[in-house]
Amino acid sequence: MELWQALILGLVEGLTEYLPVSSTGHLLIAQRALGIPASEAANAYAIVIQAGAIVAVLGLYRRRVGELLLGLAGKHAAGRQLLIALAVAFVPAAVIGFLFDDAIERVLFGPWPIVVAWALGGVLLLGVGSRLRERPGIALEQLTARAALWIGLAQCAALWPGVSRSMATILGGVALGLSLGAAVEFSFLLGLLTLGAATAYKLLSSGDVLLASYGPLALLAGFASAWLSAVLAVRWMVGWLNRRGLGIFGWWRLLAAAVVAAWLLTAPAPTGPAPTSLGDTTEAVRPAARAGRPLPLIRDGAPRSDSSSPPCAPARSQTARPPARRSRTPAPGSAAAPGKARSARA
C-alpha cells in the first residue's frame, strides 16, 4: 500500500465512521477502486484505522467521557447509569461478531452486499428521517438498561457492511424514546466501546499479517487521516442534524448504491486472480503443469516469460529400448572383409 492510498482510506474512514452511511462499506469499495485486492490484511486495515475516529470522539466528548470515568469510580451517579447502559448495548454485537467474524467476512465483505445494504438503508432513512428531528424524546441520562439492550441488538445489523452502525443505533435509540440529539450522542459513545473492541480484536488476530503486508507507516498515516477527518465530520453532522435531519444521508446512500452498481455492471470481468505471493503464483501455474505445458519462469514471486532462457528439453522416456541389432547382410556394393564381418557378429 502506498502512502497516498493510506491517506485516502483514512480520509474515507474518518468522514463516514459516524455518519449513517457505513464507513466499512465505503472503505471496502474505496480499496477496490484504488486497486488494493481483497485479503485478510485489507479487511483488517479497514477495521484497525477506526482507532483514529475513536480518538476524535474521545476528544470531542471529553466532558461526557470524564463523567463515565467518574461513574466507574462510583463518584458520578448519572455517569454510572450511562456506563451501565453502554455496556449492556455493547454486549450483543460483541458476542455475535466474535462468534461469526469469519463467516461475516466471507459472505458479506463484498461489493454487491454493500450495494444492497446501502439501497435498503437509503429507502429507510428517506421514509423516516424527516420526521425524527421534530420528535420529542427523553434525555440520555434517562435511558434504561432494557432500552439500551434493544439498541445493542439493533447495532448487530451493522455487522453487515453497508448497513451503518450509526444508522442502526440512532434509529434504534429514537424508536425507544430518545430524542434525536440524545440518540446521536449515545451512538457516538457506544462507538467508543464497539469500535475499540473490534480494533483490538483485529490487531490481535491479524496484526502480524497487517504489518507484514502494509508496514507501520501505512497504519500511522491512515490513523492520522481518520482522526482529522472524523473531527470535522462529527462537528458538521451534529450541526446538520439539529437543523435538517437524516434525509440527506438517505439520498447519499442511494446515490452511492447506484454509482457502485453501475461500476460493477460495466467493469470488465477479471480473467483470473492476480498472483500476490509466491504461494498464489504456484497455485496459478499448477493447472499448466497438469496439462503438460511448460511452466513459466518464476522470479520474485511472479511468473513471467523470458525469451533469453533456453526452452526446456523434452523429458526422455524412462523405458529403456533394446539396442538395435546390426544387419548381417552387407550393403549392396560393399565388400566386407571376413575378419570385420566376424567382429561385427561377435
C-alpha positions in Angstrom: 0.0 0.0 0.0 1.3 3.4 -1.0 1.3 6.3 1.4 -1.2 8.3 -0.6 -3.6 5.3 -0.6 -3.4 5.1 3.2 -4.2 8.8 3.5 -7.2 8.4 1.2 -8.5 5.4 3.1 -8.1 7.2 6.4 -10.0 10.2 5.0 -12.8 8.0 3.9 -12.9 6.2 7.3 -13.0 9.5 9.3 -15.6 11.2 7.1 -18.0 8.2 7.1 -17.5 6.5 10.5 -20.1 8.4 12.5 -22.3 9.3 9.6 -25.2 6.9 8.9 -23.7 5.8 5.6 -21.4 2.8 6.6 -17.7 3.5 6.9 -16.8 -0.1 6.3 -18.8 -0.3 3.1 -17.1 2.9 1.8 -13.7 1.6 2.8 -14.1 -1.7 1.1 -15.3 -0.1 -2.1 -12.5 2.5 -1.9 -9.9 -0.3 -1.6 -11.1 -2.0 -4.7 -11.2 1.4 -6.6 -7.6 2.1 -5.5 -6.5 -1.4 -6.8 -6.0 -2.9 -3.3 -7.1 -6.6 -3.7 -9.3 -8.2 -1.1 -7.3 -10.0 1.5 -7.1 -10.6 5.2 -4.8 -7.7 5.6 -7.1 -5.3 3.6 -10.1 -6.3 5.7 -8.1 -5.8 8.9 -6.9 -2.4 7.8 -10.4 -1.2 7.2 -11.2 -2.1 10.9 -8.0 -1.0 12.6 -7.8 2.6 11.3 -11.1 3.1 13.1 -8.9 3.9 16.1 -8.4 7.4 14.6 -12.1 8.0 14.7 -12.2 6.7 18.2 -9.6 9.2 19.4 -11.6 12.0 17.7 -14.7 11.3 19.7 -12.7 10.9 22.9 -11.5 14.5 22.4 -14.8 16.0 21.3 -16.8 14.4 24.1 -14.2 14.5 26.8 -16.6 16.0 29.3 -19.0 13.1 28.9 -16.2 10.6 28.9 -15.0 12.2 32.2 -18.4 11.6 33.7 -18.3 7.9 32.6 -14.9 7.5 34.3 -16.2 9.2 37.5 -19.2 6.8 37.3 -16.9 3.9 37.0 -15.2 5.1 40.2 -18.6 5.5 41.9 -18.4 9.3 42.1 -21.0 10.2 39.5 -24.5 8.6 39.6 -25.6 9.7 36.1 -22.3 8.7 34.6 -22.5 5.3 36.3 -26.1 4.8 34.9 -25.0 5.8 31.4 -21.9 3.5 31.6 -24.2 0.5 32.5 -26.4 1.3 29.5 -23.4 1.5 27.2 -22.0 -1.8 28.5 -25.4 -3.5 28.0 -25.8 -2.2 24.5 -22.2 -3.3 23.6 -22.7 -7.0 24.5 -24.9 -8.3 21.6 -22.7 -7.1 18.8 -19.5 -8.2 20.7 -20.8 -11.7 21.1 -22.2 -12.1 17.6 -19.2 -10.5 16.0 -16.8 -12.8 17.9 -18.7 -15.9 17.1 -19.3 -15.2 13.4 -16.5 -13.0 12.3 -15.1 -15.3 9.7 -18.5 -16.1 8.2 -19.4 -12.5 8.1 -16.2 -11.5 6.2 -16.6 -14.5 3.9 -20.2 -13.8 2.9 -20.8 -10.1 3.3 -17.5 -8.4 2.7 -18.1 -7.9 -1.0 -19.3 -5.0 -3.2 -22.8 -6.4 -4.0 -23.9 -7.0 -0.4 -22.7 -3.4 0.3 -24.8 -2.1 -2.6 -27.9 -3.9 -1.3 -27.4 -2.6 2.2 -26.8 1.0 1.0 -30.0 0.9 -1.0 -32.2 -0.5 1.7 -30.8 1.9 4.3 -31.3 4.8 2.0 -35.0 4.0 1.5 -35.4 3.6 5.2 -33.8 7.0 6.0 -35.9 8.8 3.4 -39.0 7.2 4.9 -38.4 8.2 8.5 -35.6 10.7 8.6 -37.6 13.8 8.0 -39.9 13.0 11.0 -37.2 12.2 13.5 -35.9 15.8 14.0 -39.3 17.0 15.2 -40.0 14.1 17.6 -39.5 14.9 21.3 -37.8 12.3 23.4 -36.1 11.6 26.7 -32.6 12.7 27.7 -29.6 10.4 27.6 -29.5 10.1 31.4 -33.0 8.6 31.4 -32.1 5.7 29.2 -32.8 2.3 30.9 -30.7 -0.8 30.6 -33.6 -2.6 28.9 -33.9 0.1 26.2 -30.1 0.0 25.8 -30.2 -3.7 25.2 -32.6 -3.2 22.3 -30.3 -0.5 20.9 -27.5 -3.0 21.1 -29.5 -5.6 19.2 -30.2 -3.0 16.5 -26.4 -2.4 16.3 -25.9 -6.1 15.3 -27.4 -5.3 11.9 -24.3 -3.2 11.3 -22.2 -6.3 11.2 -23.4 -6.3 7.6 -21.1 -3.8 5.8 -23.2 -1.1 4.2 -25.9 -1.0 6.9 -24.0 1.5 9.1 -23.6 1.2 12.9 -24.5 4.9 13.3 -27.8 4.5 11.4 -28.8 1.4 13.3 -28.1 2.8 16.7 -29.6 6.3 16.0 -32.8 4.8 14.6 -32.9 2.3 17.4 -32.5 5.0 20.1 -35.2 7.2 18.6 -37.6 4.3 18.3 -37.0 3.5 22.0 -37.8 7.1 23.1 -34.6 9.1 22.9 -34.5 12.5 21.3 -32.5 12.7 18.1 -29.7 14.6 19.8 -29.5 12.1 22.6 -29.6 9.1 20.2 -26.7 10.6 18.2 -24.6 11.1 21.3 -25.4 7.6 22.6 -24.4 6.3 19.2 -21.1 8.1 19.3 -20.3 6.9 22.9 -21.3 3.3 22.1 -18.9 3.5 19.1 -16.0 4.0 21.5 -16.7 0.5 23.0 -17.7 -1.2 19.8 -15.0 0.2 17.5 -12.4 -0.1 20.3 -13.2 -3.8 20.8 -13.2 -4.5 17.0 -9.9 -2.7 16.6 -8.2 -4.6 19.4 -9.6 -7.9 18.2 -8.3 -7.4 14.6 -4.9 -6.3 15.9 -4.6 -9.5 18.0 -5.9 -11.8 15.3 -4.4 -10.2 12.1 -1.9 -7.7 13.3 1.1 -9.7 12.1 -0.4 -10.1 8.6 -1.3 -6.4 8.6 2.2 -5.2 9.4 3.8 -7.7 7.0 1.6 -6.6 4.2 1.5 -2.8 4.6 4.0 -1.8 7.2 3.7 0.6 10.2 3.8 3.8 8.1 0.6 3.0 6.3 -1.1 2.3 9.6 0.0 5.6 11.1 -0.9 7.6 8.0 -4.4 6.0 8.0 -4.8 6.7 11.7 -3.9 10.3 11.5 -6.0 11.0 8.4 -9.0 9.2 10.0 -8.6 11.3 13.2 -8.6 14.6 11.5 -11.4 13.9 9.1 -13.5 12.4 11.9 -13.2 15.6 14.0 -14.5 17.6 11.1 -17.3 15.1 10.2 -18.7 14.8 13.7 -18.8 18.6 14.2 -20.6 19.0 10.9 -23.0 16.2 11.5 -24.2 17.4 14.9 -24.9 20.9 13.5 -26.6 19.5 10.4 -28.9 17.1 12.3 -30.1 19.9 14.6 -31.2 21.8 11.5 -32.1 19.4 8.7 -32.4 15.8 9.9 -31.3 12.5 8.3 -32.9 12.8 4.9 -29.7 13.8 3.1 -28.0 10.6 4.2 -30.7 8.6 2.6 -30.0 10.2 -0.8 -26.3 9.8 -0.2 -26.8 6.0 0.3 -29.0 5.6 -2.8 -26.6 7.6 -5.0 -23.6 5.5 -3.7 -25.5 2.3 -4.4 -26.4 3.4 -7.9 -22.9 4.5 -8.8 -21.2 1.4 -7.4 -23.8 -0.9 -9.0 -23.2 0.7 -12.4 -19.4 0.4 -11.9 -19.8 -3.3 -11.1 -22.0 -4.0 -14.1 -19.9 -2.2 -16.6 -16.4 -3.2 -15.3 -14.7 -5.9 -17.4 -14.8 -9.3 -15.8 -11.4 -10.4 -14.4 -9.8 -13.3 -16.2 -8.3 -14.7 -13.0 -6.9 -13.7 -9.7 -3.7 -11.8 -9.9 -0.9 -13.5 -8.0 0.1 -11.7 -4.9 2.7 -14.0 -3.4 4.8 -16.9 -4.3 2.2 -19.3 -2.9 -0.5 -17.7 -5.1 1.8 -17.9 -8.1 2.4 -21.6 -7.5 -1.3 -22.3 -7.4 -1.8 -20.3 -10.6 0.7 -22.3 -12.6 -0.3 -25.8 -11.4 -3.0 -26.2 -14.0 -0.4 -25.7 -16.7 1.7 -28.4 -15.2 -1.2 -30.8 -15.1 -1.9 -30.1 -18.7 1.6 -30.9 -19.7 2.6 -27.3 -20.8 5.9 -25.9 -19.8 5.8 -23.7 -16.7 6.7 -20.0 -16.9 9.7 -18.8 -15.0 9.1 -17.6 -11.5 11.1 -14.7 -10.4 10.4 -12.5 -7.3 7.2 -14.4 -6.7 5.7 -13.6 -10.1 5.5 -15.8 -13.3 6.8 -14.3 -16.5 8.3 -15.4 -19.7 11.9 -14.9 -20.5 13.0 -15.0 -24.2 16.7 -15.2 -23.2 16.2 -18.5 -21.4 16.5 -21.7 -23.5 13.4 -23.8 -23.8 13.1 -26.8 -21.6 14.3 -30.0 -23.2 11.6 -32.7 -23.6 11.7 -35.3 -21.0 13.2 -38.6 -22.0 11.3 -41.8 -21.8 12.1 -43.8 -18.8 11.5 -47.1 -20.6 14.9 -48.4 -22.0 14.9 -49.5 -25.6 16.9 -52.5 -26.6 19.9 -51.7 -28.8 19.3 -52.0 -32.5 20.8 -55.1 -34.0 23.0 -54.6 -36.9 22.2 -56.2 -40.2 24.3 -59.2 -41.1 23.9 -58.7 -44.8 26.4 -56.3 -46.3 25.1 -53.3 -48.1 24.9 -53.7 -51.8 28.2 -52.8 -53.5 30.2 -53.1 -50.3 32.7 -55.9 -49.6 33.2 -56.6 -46.0 36.4 -58.4 -45.0 35.8 -61.7 -43.4 37.5 -60.6 -40.2 35.5 -57.5 -39.9 32.3 -59.5 -40.5 33.2 -61.9 -37.7 33.9 -59.0 -35.4 30.6 -57.4 -36.3 28.8 -60.6 -35.4 30.7 -61.1 -32.2 
